[in-house]
């Protein structure tokens, strides 16, 4: 073997691993030890949790697709003056109804929305967390914040599993997610905005926040109290941003706000 080949072999051996499936279970049972290992990485290791969450989000959409299709068909009503429409208008109406319950609207668009919401929420939370910690005096890197955020979001995968099983068993879509049920579905104004925000908050979300608190104290090197306040501020900022689409949709279309998943969250 030539000297050049040996050098190339050394480069391959020194290339950092980005996939760490061996950390998935320990994160739930030994969170501090696992988050310490994650914090020690100076390269991106967030791809594993994001990949797992993406797959779970797609599975959840596929499981809810038949229920969503039936709900769309049941909710479609023939207009009172439908019989007076021209044949072309009637055909266009029927085609639109068929398309709204087709795979494009029951699988493709919901899957894209779920995956996009997940990745955008991860990037926003990681970036906001890094900025907040930096302003508070931390010298941690943006990569460390994104790594922590990705792995801290894994409890949301458990939520997706529970919701998927619930939909398959009950044959009904989940309404009033999180704590949004404490506010009336016909709320308006600020209460509608608050309902949209609370739709993201549940036991799995709080679990995620707990992991962020543990991990942020490790990557920041700051005092625990100062770190925790900074993390909570970053989480509240993200919640405020995530609540906007549900609030705007409720104002414009009479839809009740609520978390639909980043998950998004």
Secondary structure, DSSP 8 states (H G I E B T S, - for coil): --HHHHHHHHHHHHS-----GGGHHHHHHSHHHHHHHHHT-SS---HHHHHHHHHHHHHHHHHHHHHHHHHHHHH----TTGGGS-HHHHHHHHHHHHHHTSHIIIIIHHHHHHHHHHHHHHHHHHHHHHHHHHHTT----HHHHHHHHHHHTTHHHHHHHHHHHHHHHH-S---S-TTGGGS-TT--HHHHHHHHHHTT-SHHHHHHHHHHHHHHHHHH-S-HHHHHHHHHHHHHHHHHHHHHHHHHHHHHH--------TTT-
